[in-house]
Amino acid sequence: MKPFLEVLQEGRILVFDGAMGTQLEERGLHPGPQWNIEAPETIADVHRAYLDAGADILLTNTFSANRLGLEHSRLTDKLKELNTAGVELCKKAADGRAYVSADIGSTGQLLEPYGTYTKDQFREIFEEQAIVLAEAGVDLFTVETMTDINEIVIAIKACKSVSNLPVIASMSFNPGAAGPRTMMGNTVEECARAMAEAGADVIGANCGGITPEQMAEVIAEMKRVVDKPLAAQPNAGLPELIDNRAVFNLPPDAFAAGAIRCIDAGAVIVGGCCGTTPAHIAALRHSLDSRL
């Protein structure tokens, strides 16, 4: 395969995969990186399903596999094993037909003064995970679902400090009277500029409390303020609480229509986040190919 950034420069639209957690729950498992070693074939099956649906980029099952993320389940001693296994499973499933992106999520903690962690501590945590993922052989990093502008800047710089691999950086937004904001109150413009200045090769939005159509508006705002390739990974609509569980009910065709609006707004990479399935990605792939 051609280098990732070279393909983007050629103007090709790339398709991300969809949610891992949704697929694990359908298979009777709760989301988490422990399945990379406890149920590897299940993880591989999910990756293969998204590849067959038409995804060009597969995300490793390592979203919460940083030191702080693993503390809750007492798996910090398996950090290297879980991240390495996650990459190996994804690479095997991709079979040279899709890019393998290391999925890096939030620490789940807050920086000072809202929390107890320093920027240096966060940097060390992200560097630790990024080194393992890079050594395992990923094609790029995806730092996603971030809600604090300071945390995502640290994560981007950490990835760049340990590797020359491309970095996609993505933040989550919620609707507001004065426009979309992150949970920490950051605006779309602030986030776009900060991610670009930190060195991200691609910036964008994923997850959050917005619809695919609202995410298209976020992408349009990012395109207005920065000159970077843009990525969008909306949820399958807004969640409904059913039996104390968040359920996303937007059908694949409606999701695909919203994702296409993100492309029209300027996104060159599109995919799915919470609630999306291989059927959603297949519908997006079909809609995209129909436009060519």
N, C-alpha and C positions, 0 to 999 in steps of 0.2 A: 504493500500500500504506500501511496505517496505520503510524505510528511503532512501532519495534520494542518499546520498553518498554510502550507502550500495549497492544499485543497480549498481552504477558505479564500485565499487570494484569487483563486480561479473563479470565484463567484458561485460555487456549488452550495446548495442548501443541504445541511446535514440534519439527520433525525436522531435525537436521543432516545433511549429506552424509556420505560415508565416506572411506576412504583415497584420497589422490592417488597416493602412491608405488606401491601395488599395481597401480593401473591403468596407470601409466607403464611398469612392468616388463612387464605383459602386452602392451604395445605396443612392446616392444623398447628402451625407454629406461630409464635409471636415474633415480631421483628427483632433483629439483633445479629451481630457479627459472629456469635458463638457457633452458629450453624455452619460456618465455613469449615469447621473441623468436626462438628457433631452430626451434620446432615449435608455433607458436600454435594451429593447427587441432587438434592432438592434445589440447592442454590444454582447448580449447573443447569438444571431443567428450566429455571426461571430465565437465566441468561439466554439459553437457546430459544425459548419461546419469543423473547423480544428480538433476537436476531432473525428468526423466521418471520416475524411481523414486519421486518424492514428497517430495523434500527441500524444506524451507521456508527453509533457510539454506545458502548455498554459501560455502565457504572459498576465498579466493584462493590461488594456488600461490606463496606468498611466505614459507613457514614459515622457511626459512633465509636469507632475503634481507636480513639485516642486515650491517653492515660486516664484522664478524668472521666471520660465516658464509660470506661471499663471498670471503674472503681465500684460502681453500684452493684455490679454482678460479680465482683471479686475476681476479675479476669485480667488484672493489670500485668500479671506475670506471663500472660499469653499474648501480649500485644504484638510482638513480632510474628508469632505463629499465626494469629488470626488475620493480620494484614497480608502476610505473605500468601496464605492459603486463599484469601479472597481474590488476590491478583491472579494466582495460578488457575483458579476455577474459571474466572472471567476470560482469561487468555485462551484457555482450552476451548471454551464455548465459542468464542469469537472466531477461532480457526482462521485467523488472518483476513477475515471478511468484514471486520468492524474494528474501530479504534477502542482501546481499553483505557478508560479514564478512572483514576484513583478518586474515590468519593471521600471527601473530607468535610465533616460537619462541625457544628459548634461544640465547644467543651461542655455546654450545658450549665456553665457558671458565669458569674459576672465579674467584670474588672472593678478595681477600686475607682471611685469611692462607693459604688453601689454594692460591690462584693468584696471579697478578701484577696483576690488574685491580682498580681502585678502584670504589667505588659511583658516583662522579661520571663515570667513563669509561663504565660500563654505562648510566647515565642518558642520556648524550649519544648513545650508540649506538641505544638504543630510541627516543629522541625523533627522531633523524634518520629512521629508518624510518617511524615513526608519522606524521610530517609529510607525507611523500611519499604514504603510503596515504590519509590523510585528504583531501589535496588532489586525489587521483585520484577521490574520490567514493564511498567505501565507506559502508555504513549503520552499521557497528559494528566493534569490534575483538574478536578472540579471541586472548588470550595463553594458549598451551597447551603441554602436555608439559613443564612446568617441574618440576625436582627440588630446587631450592634456594629456600627460603622468602624469602631476601633478594633473589634475582634477580627473582622474580615480583612482589614488592612494588615494586621499582624500575621494572619494566616497566609495571605498572598506573599508577603515578604519572606515568610519562613520557607514556603515552597521554592521561591526564587533563589533563596540563599543556599539551598542544598542541591539544586538541580537546574539544568537548562531547559527542562520540559515546559511546554506551554501550560498556562493556567487560565481556566475559566472561573470567574468569580460571580456569584449570584446571591442576591439578597431577597428577603421576603417582606412583602408589604401588605398593609391592611388599609381599607378605605377610611377616609376622614373628610370632615367638612371642608378642610383647606387642601385636600388632595391626599394621595396615598402617603403613608408614613410607615416606617418600620416600628416594631414594638418599642424601640428606644426613642422614637420620635424623629428619626432622620428622614429627610425628604428624598425623593427620587434623584433630584439634581445633586444633592450632597453626596449621596451614595455613588452615583455614576462617576462623578469627578474623583472621589476618594479611591475607588477601585482602579480607575485608569491611572491615577498618579502613583499608586502603589506598585504598578507594573503588571496588572492583569492583561493577558492577551485578548481575552473575550470577557465582556461583562454582561450581566443580565439579571433576570428575576425568576424566582420559582416559589412554589407553595404559597403561603400567606392566605389571607381571608378575602381574596378577590377572584372573580370569574376569569375565564380565558379572555373575554372581551375587555375586561378592565386591565388585564395584564398587557394587552395590546396598547393601551393608552400609556402604561408605564414604559413600554419599549419605545414608543414614539417620543416620550420625554427624554429618555436616555439618548436617543439618536440626535435630538436637538442640541444636547450639551456636550457630547463627546464624540470623537472620531475613532470608534472601536467597533469590531464585530460584536453583534449582540445575540444573546441567547434567551430563550423563554421556555419555561417548563411549568405550565399551569396545572392546577389540580383538576380533577374531573368534576368541576363545579364547586359549589359551596356545600359543606358537610351538613348532614342532618343527624341529630342524636337519636339513635334507635337502640333500645336496650343498653343504654349507657355506652354506646359505641358510635364513633363518628363514621357515618356512611356517606359515600359520594356517589350520586346517582346520575350524573350527566352521561347520556348515552355516547358511544363512540363517535357517531356522525356529528353530533352537536359539538363534542370536544374538538374534533378535527376542524370544524368550521371556525371555532374560536382560535385554534392554533394557526390557521391560515391567516387570520386577521393579524396575528402577531408577526407573521412573515411580511404581510403588507405594510406593517408599521416599521419594519426595518430589521427584524430578527433573521439571522442566517443559520441559526441552530435552534431547533424546536423539539420538544419532547413532552413527557408527562411527569407529574409529581403525584401527590397523594390520590389514591383511588383509581388511578389509571391502570390499565391492564394491557396485555398484548393486543387485545381487540381494539383498544383506543389507538395504539401506535400503528396498527395495520390500517385503520381508517385514515389516520393522518398521512401515512405513506401513500395510500391510494389517492387521496385528495391532492397531495403534492405532485405525484407522478402524472395526474390528469391535467395539471397545469402546464406541463412541459411540451 
